[in-house]
Amino acid sequence: MEATRTDAATTPSAERPLIQVNDLKKRYQMGSEVVWALDGITLSVERGEYIAIMGPSGSGKSTLMNMLGCLDTPTSGQYFLNGQDVSHYTDDELAEIRNREIGFVFQTFNLLPRVDCLRNAELPLIYAGMSRSERRERAAEALRKVGLGDRMDHRPNELSGGQRQRVATARALVNRPSIILADEPTGNLDTETGDEIMMLFESLYRQGNTLLVVTHEEDIAHHARRILRLRDGKLEQDVAVTSPALADAVVD
C-alpha cells in the first residue's frame, strides 16, 4: 500500500501503521558489482499483526529484517516506525530505538551462559538504565508470561532448548516493545519443541503483541496471519493466511 504522506507526526498514532516502509532500497558494492539486496520495498504493518517473512537465499529477507530491526539503514527510501522516520538515524539513535521499540528472538538464543534466567531476561532494562528492583520485577513478570516462573534461578545449561528460547522470548518482551522480531526462532529446535514455541507465539499474538517472524519453513509461516514473500530484493507476494495453524487452538 503506497503511503500518501511523509509527515507521520501529523497523524494520531492510533490511526497510522506501526510500520510504514516506502520504496526501501539497500545497495551493496561487491567489488565492481552493485547488488541490490532490497529493490523498492513498500509495505505497512498494523499494530497487533502476526506476519511471516519468507524467501529463498539471497531474496533480501535478512536485509529487510535488519532494516525493520533498526540494525541497518537503507540506501534510499523511508522507514517510519511508530511515526518516527528512522531511515537515516545515527548508530546511537538506532540503538536507542532498538532498546525501546524492538524485542529480538534469535535462532541461537544468544543467552549469557554464566548467569541465571532472571539476569538474562533483564538485560535490556540494564541498558535502559532502569533501577535494579524494577527491572527484576519486570523480568520476573516476563518469565512467568512465557511459563518459566519456576526456572528463574536456573542457568541456560540447566534448561532444554525450548526453555532457552522461552528465556530469549522473555528478554524480548521485558521492555514491552512495539515489535517482537524473531529470526528463525525454531531453527535449532526439534519438531515437538518448535511446536511449543509456536504455541507461545500464538499466545503472545492473542495478547496483542505485534510479531514478525523470519523463516524459510512453510509450516512455521502458516502460524502467522499474513505472509510476505521476497525474491531478488522485491516484495513478490503479500497474502493473508486463510487457515492459520493454531487459530482454533486453546492457549494458556
PyMOL commands that set and color helices and strands:
alter all, ss='L'
color gray80, all
select helices_A, chain A and resi 8-10+13-15+61-68+91-101+117-127+132-145+156-158+161-173+191-206+218-221
alter helices_A, ss='H'
color red, helices_A
select strands_A, chain A and resi 19-30+33-45+50-54+76-81+84-85+102-105+179-183+211-214+226-231+234-240
alter strands_A, ss='S'
color yellow, strands_A
deselect
rebuild
show_as cartoon
